[in-house]
Amino acid sequence: MKPVLGITMGDAAGVGPEIIVKALQNKEVYETSRPIVFGDKKIMQRALRIVGAELRCRAIGAVEDGGNEYGIIDIVDLDNLPVDLPFAKVDGRAGKAAYEYIEKAVDYAMQEKVHAIVTAPLNKEALNKGGVHYPGHTEILGHLMGQKDFSMMLTSPKLRVIHVSTHIALNKVSEVVKKDRIEKVIDLAYDALRLMGIEKPRIAVAGLNPHCGEGGLFGTEDEREIVPAVKAAQAKDYDVTGPVPPDSVFHRAANLNEFDIVVVMYHDQGHIPIKVLGFDSGVNVTVGLPCIRTSVDHGTAFPVAGTGKASSESMMAALELGAKMASVKFADILVK
């Protein structure tokens, strides 16, 4: 049995529907998984016309009704948007609808009828205008699934990173960079890489301060919080190195292949190197959830929404990784 991928349509004013259509033109997706879109059928049909895809949309009442037939996009149709929703504009209706797609997909995931959720991009302003007050997918999914210990991982062909903190102000980061949280994120990194087929993950932990604090001259968090977390992980027989100065750790991971992943302390410390090395091919993974969650590593791309020009490379990578990780995580269920 193939893993079921619940693909959430994202913000309909952006490129989400178009990149989903482009990705589902590839037969390979249907060979490794059962893709089901959670969205609005008429918006997906609009995307078909924009892209010029020779596919057909089919509304289904439940995930179980999906046929897994190449050429047909099965959609759990929430029918919650107007057909003339404008492109490239922040719209609370689109934000609210995007949240409802996630909510429905999570429903099925918690019943283990969806094995991986693959998300198209949200617009955070539209989400809040729609009355949904979360900073992004990671926090929404954690809340809906009742999880507190989760993290954002970004992957690209040359580099993987996982975050100790994400959507918080920079002046609050040192309040989150604590030994217990760092140790937990190292655990999450280890487990996620095992699902990706890496038997003995090599994990680097980036420092927070320049030169890892230089013996306390530039901050004390590295010695006080990061070092004990690394030692605790090493005591579990993990292959962990750190803290490693942030100005060299990404070179060592991406170019010298010394590490399989870098644990980063805050949002931009991880996002900047990933996006420099693989902007169109990155995948966002939420680790620590009951199901797999992968996503494109880009936003709603309003400047090209509605033009059919958006690249589906990141969506294809997200679908491939979601299927791969779900096949390992749910191996016992899927062989039945």
C-alpha positions in Angstrom: 0.0 0.0 0.0 1.3 3.4 -0.9 1.4 6.3 1.6 -1.4 8.8 1.4 -0.1 12.4 0.9 -2.6 15.1 2.0 -1.6 18.1 -0.1 -3.0 21.4 1.4 -3.8 24.0 -1.3 -2.3 27.0 0.7 -3.3 30.6 0.0 -5.4 30.6 -3.2 -4.2 34.2 -4.0 -0.7 32.8 -4.4 1.0 30.1 -6.5 0.0 27.1 -4.4 -2.7 25.7 -6.7 -0.5 26.2 -9.8 2.6 24.4 -8.3 0.4 21.5 -7.1 -1.0 21.1 -10.6 2.4 21.2 -12.2 3.8 18.7 -9.7 0.9 16.3 -10.2 1.6 16.2 -14.0 4.5 13.9 -13.0 3.5 10.2 -13.1 6.3 9.5 -10.5 4.2 11.0 -7.8 1.4 8.4 -8.3 3.9 5.6 -8.5 5.2 6.2 -5.0 2.1 7.7 -3.2 -1.6 8.4 -3.2 -1.9 12.2 -3.5 -5.1 13.8 -2.2 -5.5 17.6 -2.4 -7.4 19.4 0.5 -8.7 22.6 -1.1 -11.3 24.1 -3.3 -12.2 22.3 -6.6 -13.1 25.4 -8.6 -9.8 27.1 -7.6 -7.8 24.0 -8.6 -9.7 24.0 -12.0 -8.7 27.6 -12.5 -5.1 26.6 -11.9 -5.4 23.8 -14.5 -6.4 26.4 -17.1 -3.6 28.8 -16.1 -1.0 26.1 -16.3 -2.5 24.5 -19.4 -2.4 21.0 -17.8 -4.3 18.2 -19.4 -5.6 16.8 -16.1 -9.0 16.6 -14.5 -10.2 17.6 -11.0 -12.5 15.2 -9.1 -14.2 16.2 -5.9 -14.3 13.3 -3.3 -16.2 13.2 0.0 -13.4 11.5 1.9 -9.8 10.4 1.6 -10.9 6.8 1.2 -12.8 7.7 -2.0 -9.6 8.7 -3.8 -8.7 6.6 -6.8 -5.0 7.2 -7.2 -5.4 7.5 -11.0 -2.8 9.5 -12.9 -4.5 12.3 -14.8 -7.1 12.9 -12.1 -6.5 15.2 -9.2 -8.7 14.0 -6.3 -9.8 16.8 -4.1 -11.4 16.8 -0.7 -13.4 19.9 -1.7 -14.2 22.4 1.1 -15.8 24.7 -1.4 -14.9 27.7 0.8 -13.7 30.4 -1.7 -15.3 32.5 -4.6 -14.2 31.5 -8.1 -13.1 35.0 -8.8 -10.8 35.4 -5.8 -8.1 37.9 -6.9 -4.5 36.9 -7.3 -1.6 38.6 -5.5 -3.7 40.3 -2.8 -3.7 39.7 0.9 -7.2 38.4 1.5 -8.6 37.2 4.8 -10.9 34.8 3.0 -7.9 33.0 1.5 -6.1 32.9 4.8 -9.1 31.4 6.6 -9.7 28.9 3.8 -6.0 27.9 3.9 -6.3 27.2 7.6 -9.4 25.0 7.0 -7.5 22.9 4.5 -4.8 22.2 7.1 -7.4 21.5 9.8 -9.1 18.9 7.6 -5.9 17.2 6.6 -4.8 17.0 10.3 -8.1 15.3 11.0 -7.3 12.5 8.7 -3.6 12.4 9.7 -4.6 11.9 13.4 -6.7 8.8 12.2 -3.6 7.6 10.2 -5.6 7.8 7.0 -3.1 10.5 5.8 0.5 9.6 6.3 2.2 12.8 5.3 0.8 16.3 5.0 2.5 18.3 2.1 1.7 22.0 2.3 1.6 24.7 -0.3 2.5 28.2 1.0 0.5 30.4 3.4 0.4 34.2 3.6 0.8 35.0 7.3 -0.9 38.4 6.9 -3.9 36.9 5.2 -4.0 34.1 7.8 -4.3 36.7 10.6 -6.8 38.8 8.6 -8.9 35.6 8.4 -9.0 35.4 12.2 -6.3 32.7 12.5 -3.5 34.0 14.7 -0.5 31.8 14.2 2.9 32.8 12.8 2.9 29.9 10.3 2.4 26.2 9.4 4.8 24.8 12.0 2.9 26.3 15.0 -0.5 25.5 13.5 0.3 21.9 13.1 1.9 21.6 16.5 -1.2 23.1 18.1 -3.7 21.0 16.1 -1.8 17.8 16.8 -1.3 18.6 20.5 2.4 18.6 20.3 4.9 20.8 22.2 8.2 19.3 21.2 8.5 20.0 17.5 10.9 21.8 15.2 11.4 23.2 11.7 13.9 21.4 9.5 15.0 22.7 6.1 16.6 20.4 3.6 18.3 21.0 0.2 20.5 18.9 -2.0 23.7 20.2 -0.2 22.6 21.1 3.3 20.1 20.3 6.1 19.3 22.5 9.1 17.0 22.2 12.1 15.9 25.1 14.3 16.0 25.6 18.1 13.9 28.7 17.7 12.0 30.0 14.6 9.4 32.8 14.5 10.4 35.0 17.4 12.2 38.3 17.6 16.0 38.2 17.6 16.2 39.8 21.0 14.2 36.9 22.5 16.4 34.1 21.1 18.7 33.8 24.1 15.6 33.1 26.2 14.9 30.0 24.1 18.4 28.7 23.6 18.4 26.5 26.7 20.0 23.1 27.3 16.8 21.1 27.4 15.4 22.6 24.2 18.7 22.1 22.3 19.0 18.5 23.5 15.4 17.9 22.3 16.1 19.3 18.9 19.2 17.1 18.6 16.9 14.1 19.3 14.4 15.3 16.7 17.2 15.7 14.1 18.5 12.2 14.8 15.0 10.6 14.5 14.2 12.6 11.3 17.4 11.6 9.6 16.9 8.0 10.4 13.5 8.3 8.6 15.4 9.7 5.6 17.6 6.6 5.5 20.7 7.8 7.3 21.6 5.1 9.8 24.2 7.0 11.8 23.5 10.7 11.5 26.4 13.2 11.9 25.0 16.2 13.7 26.7 19.6 14.1 25.4 22.1 16.6 26.0 25.8 15.6 27.1 28.3 18.2 24.9 31.2 19.0 27.5 34.0 19.4 30.4 35.0 17.3 33.3 32.5 17.8 30.9 30.5 20.1 31.3 33.3 22.7 35.1 33.3 22.7 35.3 32.1 26.3 32.5 34.5 27.5 33.8 37.6 25.8 30.9 37.7 23.3 28.2 35.9 25.4 27.9 33.0 27.7 25.1 31.0 26.1 27.4 28.7 24.2 29.3 27.5 27.3 26.3 27.6 29.6 23.6 26.0 27.5 24.9 24.5 24.2 27.9 22.6 25.5 25.9 20.7 28.2 23.3 19.8 25.5 26.0 18.4 23.2 27.5 16.4 26.0 24.1 14.9 26.9 23.5 13.9 23.2 27.0 12.4 23.0 26.2 10.3 26.1 23.4 8.7 24.1 26.0 7.6 21.6 25.0 10.2 19.0 27.6 11.5 16.6 27.4 15.2 17.6 29.9 18.0 17.3 29.6 21.4 18.8 29.2 24.1 19.4 30.8 24.9 16.0 31.3 28.6 15.0 28.4 29.7 12.8 30.8 31.3 10.3 32.3 27.9 9.4 29.8 25.2 10.2 27.7 25.5 7.0 30.9 25.3 4.8 31.9 22.2 6.7 28.5 20.6 6.2 27.7 21.7 2.6 31.1 21.8 1.0 33.3 19.4 3.1 30.5 16.9 3.8 31.5 16.5 7.5 27.9 16.7 8.8 24.4 15.5 7.7 22.6 18.3 9.5 23.3 21.5 11.4 21.3 22.4 14.5 20.8 26.2 14.3 19.8 28.5 17.1 17.4 30.9 15.3 15.4 31.4 12.1 17.8 33.4 9.8 20.9 31.4 11.0 19.4 28.4 9.2 17.3 30.0 6.4 20.0 32.1 4.9 22.5 29.4 4.0 19.7 27.0 2.8 18.2 29.6 0.5 21.6 30.6 -0.9 22.5 27.0 -1.7 19.1 25.8 -3.0 16.3 28.3 -3.1 14.1 26.4 -5.6 14.9 22.9 -4.4 14.5 23.3 -0.6 12.0 21.4 1.5 10.6 22.5 4.9 10.0 19.5 7.3 8.2 19.8 10.6 9.7 17.1 12.9 8.2 15.8 16.1 4.6 15.4 14.8 2.6 12.2 14.8 2.7 12.3 11.0 5.2 13.5 8.4 4.9 17.1 7.2 6.8 18.5 4.3 6.4 21.8 2.5 7.8 24.0 -0.2 10.5 26.2 1.1 9.1 29.4 -0.4 6.2 31.8 0.1 3.1 32.6 -1.9 5.1 34.4 -4.7 2.5 37.0 -5.4 4.5 38.6 -8.2 4.0 35.5 -10.4 0.7 34.2 -9.0 -1.9 33.6 -11.8 0.8 33.6 -14.5 1.6 29.9 -14.6 5.3 30.8 -14.3 6.0 29.5 -10.8 8.5 26.7 -10.4 7.1 23.4 -9.0 10.6 22.1 -8.2 10.3 22.6 -4.4 6.8 21.1 -4.4 8.1 18.0 -6.3 10.9 17.7 -3.7 8.4 18.0 -0.9 6.2 15.3 -2.3 9.1 12.9 -2.9 10.5 13.4 0.6 7.1 13.2 2.2 6.5 9.8 0.5 9.9 8.5 1.4 9.7 9.4 5.1 6.1 8.2 5.4 7.0 4.9 3.9 9.5 4.4 6.7 7.5 5.8 9.6 4.3 3.9 8.7 6.0 0.8 7.3 4.0 -1.6 9.5 0.6 0.0 8.5 1.5 0.2 4.8 2.4 -3.4 4.3 -1.1 -4.6 5.4 
